[in-house]
Amino acid sequence: MTLVACPSDRPATARRPTGSPAGFHRWSDLLFVHWTIAPSEVAPLLPQGLSLDTWQGEAWVGLVLFHMSGVRPRFFPPVPGISTFHETNVRTYVRYPDREPGVWF
C-alpha cells in the first residue's frame, strides 16, 4: 500500500454553500478504493472543457461504494422503499477553468 499526502494546492476544507439545502441524505458504510492510471487513458473520456487533475503525472480513478439513507427533498419526509439504497460511483479528479478542483463521475 502506498500512502499519498494531499497536495498543498488543494483547499484544506470545503466551504459550505450559501442558502438553504435542496434536500437531505446520510452516507454510511463507505469504501473508497483508488488506482493510478495513465492520463492518456482517462482524458478522452472527459467532456470538452474539463481537464484531468493529476498528481505527480498520474490520473486517479476511484471506486466508491456506500449506503444512502434518509434521501429526500427539503420539504418532504423520507419515503419508504425509495429513500434508502446502495450506491456505487466511479470517479476521477478534474479541473475546469477558473474553478476549484472537482470530481467527475
C-alpha positions in Angstrom: 0.0 0.0 0.0 1.2 3.5 -0.8 0.2 6.4 1.3 -0.2 9.7 -0.6 -0.2 13.1 1.0 -2.7 15.7 -0.2 -1.0 18.2 -2.5 -0.6 21.6 -1.0 -2.5 23.4 -3.7 -5.8 21.8 -2.6 -8.4 23.6 -0.4 -7.9 22.4 3.2 -11.6 22.4 3.9 -14.7 22.7 1.8 -16.8 25.9 2.2 -20.4 25.4 3.0 -22.7 26.7 0.2 -24.8 29.7 0.9 -28.6 29.4 1.0 -30.9 26.5 2.1 -30.2 22.9 1.2 -32.3 21.4 -1.6 -32.6 18.1 0.2 -31.0 15.8 2.8 -29.3 12.4 2.9 -26.9 10.3 5.0 -23.9 8.3 3.8 -22.8 5.2 5.7 -20.7 2.0 5.2 -18.3 3.8 2.8 -15.5 2.1 0.8 -13.1 4.3 -1.2 -10.6 2.5 -3.5 -8.3 4.4 -5.9 -5.9 3.4 -8.7 -3.4 5.4 -10.6 -3.9 5.4 -14.4 -2.1 7.0 -17.3 -3.8 10.3 -18.1 -3.9 9.3 -21.8 -6.3 6.5 -20.9 -8.8 8.8 -19.0 -8.6 12.2 -20.7 -10.5 11.1 -23.9 -13.5 10.1 -21.7 -14.0 13.6 -20.2 -16.4 16.2 -21.7 -15.0 19.2 -23.5 -13.7 21.9 -21.2 -12.6 19.5 -18.3 -9.0 18.5 -17.9 -7.6 15.9 -15.6 -6.4 16.9 -12.2 -3.2 14.8 -12.0 -0.7 14.3 -9.1 2.9 13.5 -9.9 1.9 13.0 -13.5 -0.7 10.3 -12.8 -4.5 10.4 -13.1 -6.6 8.7 -10.3 -9.7 6.7 -10.8 -11.8 5.8 -7.7 -14.4 3.3 -7.0 -16.7 4.4 -4.1 -19.3 2.2 -2.6 -21.7 3.4 0.1 -25.2 3.2 1.6 -27.5 6.2 1.4 -30.5 6.6 3.8 -33.0 9.4 4.5 -32.7 10.7 0.9 -35.4 13.3 0.5 -36.2 16.8 -0.8 -36.1 19.6 1.8 -39.8 19.8 2.5 -40.7 16.1 2.4 -40.1 13.2 4.8 -38.2 10.1 3.6 -40.3 7.7 1.5 -40.1 4.0 2.5 -38.7 1.9 -0.3 -37.0 4.7 -2.3 -35.2 6.8 0.4 -32.7 4.1 1.3 -30.4 2.4 -1.2 -26.8 1.3 -2.0 -24.8 3.4 -4.4 -21.6 2.8 -6.5 -19.6 5.6 -8.0 -16.7 5.6 -10.4 -14.9 8.9 -10.4 -11.8 10.8 -11.5 -10.5 14.1 -10.5 -10.8 17.1 -12.8 -10.3 20.8 -13.2 -12.5 23.3 -15.0 -11.0 26.8 -16.0 -11.3 29.3 -13.2 -12.8 26.9 -10.7 -11.6 24.8 -7.8 -10.6 21.1 -8.5 -13.6 18.8 -8.8 -14.8 15.2 -9.3 -16.2 13.8 -12.5 -18.5 10.7 -12.1 
